[in-house]
Amino acid sequence: MSTARTLRRGVLGRKLGMTQIFTKDGLAIPVTVVEAGPCLVVGQRTADKDGYVAVQLGFDEARKIGNQNIADVSKPTTGWYGKRGVWPQRFLREVRVDQKDADGVYETGKPVDLTKLFKQGDFVDVEGTSKGKGYQGVMKRHRMPGFRATHGTHEFFRHGGSIGCRLTPGRVHKGKRMSGHMGDVRKTVQNLVVMEIDTEKNLLLIRGAVPGANGGYLVLRSSKKRMGQTWRPKMEVQEVLSKNPMKASKAGQSTTKK
């Protein structure tokens, strides 16, 4: 894999919810509203000191209680932010970037400019934590069909079936699909499209759904598979009447010969 594909621009954000927008052609496109700012550049990693180039991004400022205490932030963490001269952030992530992006796009102590990262039609990959479903059975967790509710089946409708493997190897294989904890894992949805950018409110309208519930934190990066490409809407294909006389009646044409 080339270096140009792995070092991608990124920004932190929060999922607000889903809505829809309409194009000039009248197409309704479902979009996710992401609050991507102000995303503060807390620090930078340099090749000379750390051996690689990256930026440390912070999002969602911690609340202040009284004159000195800061909610949800420990004293060591507060001191770590104080050395860098920035306000403590609740969500902190490190993003590997190219050297030219670290010098031109990201500036320590200042928020990220969304117009320098993305433009309308860019493909992005969105990473988030999926919704937690708790402890679930095999039918919901792995979409197993279950057993027939017919004569002879007793209290065995939603079970997973046998899990053994005879005498050899005499154990249950690792990774066997069984009941267990579902959701609450880190997921990445690739090749989503930036439809609109609101610089005043720091909002991104992204085509499609992103992982997690409303209010969850997200990491948005340039697309890994479609970097540099621009999304174009597909035009509606007009229906062409068939020339086959056997199918002409379906299109409202008469097949009677005069």
C-alpha positions as CSV (number, residue, x, y, z in Angstrom):
1,M,0.0,0.0,0.0
2,S,1.4,3.4,-1.0
3,T,2.1,6.1,1.5
4,A,-0.2,8.6,-0.3
5,R,-3.2,6.3,0.4
6,T,-2.5,5.7,4.1
7,L,-1.8,9.3,5.2
8,R,-5.2,10.9,4.9
9,R,-6.7,14.2,6.2
10,G,-9.1,13.9,9.1
11,V,-11.3,15.7,11.5
12,L,-13.4,14.8,14.6
13,G,-17.1,15.4,14.9
14,R,-20.4,14.4,16.5
15,K,-23.4,12.8,14.9
16,L,-26.5,14.9,15.2
17,G,-29.1,12.9,13.3
18,M,-30.4,12.2,9.8
19,T,-32.5,14.2,7.3
20,Q,-32.8,14.5,3.6
21,I,-31.9,17.1,0.9
22,F,-33.1,17.6,-2.6
23,T,-30.9,18.1,-5.6
24,K,-31.6,20.4,-8.6
25,D,-33.1,17.4,-10.4
26,G,-35.5,16.8,-7.6
27,L,-33.8,13.7,-6.2
28,A,-34.2,13.1,-2.4
29,I,-30.9,12.1,-0.9
30,P,-30.7,10.9,2.7
31,V,-27.9,12.6,4.6
32,T,-26.4,12.5,8.1
33,V,-25.7,15.8,9.9
34,V,-22.3,15.8,11.5
35,E,-21.1,18.6,13.8
36,A,-17.4,18.8,12.8
37,G,-16.2,21.7,14.8
38,P,-14.7,23.6,16.3
39,C,-12.1,20.8,16.1
40,L,-9.0,22.0,17.9
41,V,-5.4,21.1,17.0
42,V,-4.0,20.2,20.4
43,G,-0.5,19.1,19.2
44,Q,1.6,17.6,16.4
45,R,4.0,14.7,16.0
46,T,7.1,15.3,14.0
47,A,9.4,12.9,12.2
48,D,12.5,14.3,13.9
49,K,11.2,13.8,17.4
50,D,8.6,11.1,17.2
51,G,9.6,9.2,14.0
52,Y,6.3,9.9,12.2
53,V,4.1,12.8,11.3
54,A,0.6,13.2,12.9
55,V,-1.7,15.7,14.4
56,Q,-3.5,15.5,17.8
57,L,-7.1,16.7,17.4
58,G,-9.5,17.6,20.2
59,F,-13.3,18.0,20.1
60,D,-16.0,19.0,22.5
61,E,-14.6,21.4,25.2
62,A,-14.9,20.2,28.8
63,R,-17.4,22.0,31.0
64,K,-16.1,24.5,33.6
65,I,-17.5,24.3,37.2
66,G,-16.5,27.2,39.4
67,N,-13.3,29.0,38.8
68,Q,-10.8,26.1,38.7
69,N,-12.5,22.7,38.5
70,I,-13.3,21.2,35.1
71,A,-15.9,18.5,34.8
72,D,-15.0,15.0,33.4
73,V,-11.2,15.9,33.2
74,S,-8.7,14.7,35.8
75,K,-5.9,16.9,37.1
76,P,-3.1,15.2,35.2
77,T,-5.1,15.5,32.0
78,T,-5.8,19.2,32.7
79,G,-2.0,19.8,33.2
80,W,-1.3,18.0,30.0
81,Y,-3.6,20.4,28.1
82,G,-2.2,23.4,30.1
83,K,1.3,22.7,28.9
84,R,0.1,23.1,25.3
85,G,-1.9,26.2,26.1
86,V,-5.3,24.8,25.0
87,W,-8.6,24.2,26.8
88,P,-9.2,20.5,27.8
89,Q,-11.2,18.5,25.3
90,R,-13.5,15.5,25.9
91,F,-12.7,13.7,22.7
92,L,-9.0,13.3,21.7
93,R,-7.6,11.4,18.7
94,E,-4.4,11.3,16.7
95,V,-4.5,11.3,12.9
96,R,-1.6,10.4,10.7
97,V,-1.2,13.0,7.9
98,D,1.3,14.1,5.3
99,Q,4.0,16.6,6.1
100,K,2.5,19.2,3.7
101,D,-0.9,18.9,5.3
102,A,0.6,19.2,8.8
103,D,2.3,22.5,7.8
104,G,-0.5,24.0,5.7
105,V,-3.8,22.7,7.0
106,Y,-3.3,22.1,10.7
107,E,-2.0,24.8,13.0
108,T,-1.5,24.0,16.7
109,G,-3.8,25.8,19.0
110,K,-6.3,26.8,16.3
111,P,-9.5,25.1,15.0
112,V,-9.4,23.1,11.8
113,D,-10.8,24.8,8.7
114,L,-13.3,22.4,7.1
115,T,-12.9,24.1,3.6
116,K,-9.3,23.1,3.6
117,L,-10.0,19.5,4.3
118,F,-13.0,18.6,2.2
119,K,-15.1,20.0,-0.6
120,Q,-18.5,19.1,-2.0
121,G,-18.6,15.7,-3.6
122,D,-15.5,14.3,-1.8
123,F,-15.6,10.7,-0.6
124,V,-14.9,10.1,3.1
125,D,-14.6,7.2,5.6
126,V,-16.5,7.7,8.9
127,E,-15.5,5.8,12.0
128,G,-17.7,5.5,15.1
129,T,-18.9,3.2,17.8
130,S,-22.0,1.2,16.8
131,K,-25.1,1.1,19.0
132,G,-25.0,-1.4,21.9
133,K,-27.7,-4.1,21.7
134,G,-26.8,-5.9,24.9
135,Y,-26.8,-9.7,25.2
136,Q,-28.7,-11.2,22.2
137,G,-29.4,-14.7,20.9
138,V,-28.3,-16.2,17.6
139,M,-31.4,-15.2,15.7
140,K,-30.9,-11.4,16.2
141,R,-27.1,-11.5,16.5
142,H,-26.3,-13.7,13.5
143,R,-29.7,-13.8,11.7
144,M,-30.2,-17.5,12.1
145,P,-33.6,-18.8,10.9
146,G,-34.4,-20.8,14.1
147,F,-36.5,-24.0,14.1
148,R,-39.9,-24.8,12.6
149,A,-42.9,-24.2,14.9
150,T,-44.5,-27.5,13.9
151,H,-45.4,-30.8,15.6
152,G,-42.6,-32.4,17.5
153,T,-40.7,-29.2,18.3
154,H,-40.7,-28.3,22.0
155,E,-39.1,-25.2,23.6
156,F,-36.4,-25.2,20.8
157,F,-37.6,-22.5,18.5
158,R,-34.9,-19.8,18.9
159,H,-31.9,-22.0,19.7
160,G,-28.7,-22.2,17.8
161,G,-28.6,-25.9,17.3
162,S,-25.7,-28.3,18.0
163,I,-22.3,-26.8,18.5
164,G,-20.2,-30.0,18.9
165,C,-17.7,-31.5,16.4
166,R,-17.7,-35.2,17.1
167,L,-14.8,-37.0,18.7
168,T,-12.2,-35.2,16.6
169,P,-11.3,-32.5,17.6
170,G,-13.8,-33.0,20.5
171,R,-14.2,-29.3,21.2
172,V,-16.1,-26.2,19.9
173,H,-14.2,-24.3,17.2
174,K,-13.1,-20.8,18.1
175,G,-15.3,-18.1,16.5
176,K,-18.4,-20.3,16.5
177,R,-21.5,-18.2,16.0
178,M,-23.3,-18.2,19.3
179,S,-25.2,-15.8,21.5
180,G,-23.4,-13.0,23.2
181,H,-22.8,-9.3,23.4
182,M,-24.0,-7.5,20.3
183,G,-22.9,-4.0,19.1
184,D,-20.9,-1.4,20.9
185,V,-17.8,-2.0,18.7
186,R,-15.8,0.4,16.5
187,K,-17.1,0.4,12.9
188,T,-16.0,2.2,9.8
189,V,-18.3,3.0,6.8
190,Q,-16.4,3.7,3.7
191,N,-17.0,5.8,0.5
192,L,-19.6,8.2,1.9
193,V,-20.1,11.5,0.2
194,V,-19.9,15.1,1.5
195,M,-22.9,16.7,0.1
196,E,-22.8,20.2,1.7
197,I,-20.5,22.1,4.1
198,D,-21.8,24.8,6.5
199,T,-18.8,26.7,7.6
200,E,-20.8,29.0,9.9
201,K,-22.2,26.2,12.0
202,N,-19.4,23.7,11.3
203,L,-21.8,21.2,9.9
204,L,-21.1,18.4,7.3
205,L,-24.0,16.8,5.4
206,I,-22.8,13.3,4.5
207,R,-24.7,11.1,2.1
208,G,-25.7,7.8,3.8
209,A,-25.7,6.5,7.4
210,V,-22.8,6.6,9.8
211,P,-22.2,4.2,12.8
212,G,-23.5,5.0,16.2
213,A,-26.4,6.8,17.9
214,N,-27.2,10.5,17.8
215,G,-24.6,12.4,19.9
216,G,-21.8,9.8,19.4
217,Y,-18.3,10.9,18.5
218,L,-17.0,10.3,15.0
219,V,-13.6,10.3,13.1
220,L,-13.9,11.5,9.5
221,R,-11.0,10.8,7.1
222,S,-10.5,11.1,3.4
223,S,-11.6,8.0,1.6
224,K,-9.0,5.2,1.5
225,K,-10.3,3.6,-1.7
226,R,-11.6,6.6,-3.6
227,M,-9.2,9.3,-2.7
228,G,-9.2,12.2,-5.2
229,Q,-12.5,11.2,-6.8
230,T,-15.6,13.3,-7.0
231,W,-19.1,11.9,-6.6
232,R,-21.6,12.6,-9.5
233,P,-25.3,11.9,-9.2
234,K,-26.7,9.3,-11.6
235,M,-29.2,10.6,-14.1
236,E,-32.6,9.0,-14.3
237,V,-32.9,6.5,-17.2
238,Q,-36.0,7.2,-19.3
239,E,-38.1,4.2,-20.0
240,V,-37.8,3.0,-23.6
241,L,-40.9,1.3,-25.2
242,S,-40.2,-2.2,-26.3
243,K,-40.4,-3.1,-30.0
244,N,-41.4,-6.7,-29.2
245,P,-45.1,-7.1,-30.1
246,M,-45.5,-9.6,-27.3
247,K,-44.5,-6.9,-24.8
248,A,-46.3,-4.0,-26.5
249,S,-49.5,-4.5,-24.5
250,K,-47.6,-3.8,-21.2
251,A,-46.6,-0.4,-22.6
252,G,-50.2,0.5,-23.6
253,Q,-49.8,-0.3,-27.3
254,S,-52.1,-2.5,-29.3
255,T,-50.9,-5.6,-31.0
256,T,-54.0,-6.1,-33.3
257,K,-53.2,-6.3,-37.0
258,K,-55.3,-4.4,-39.4
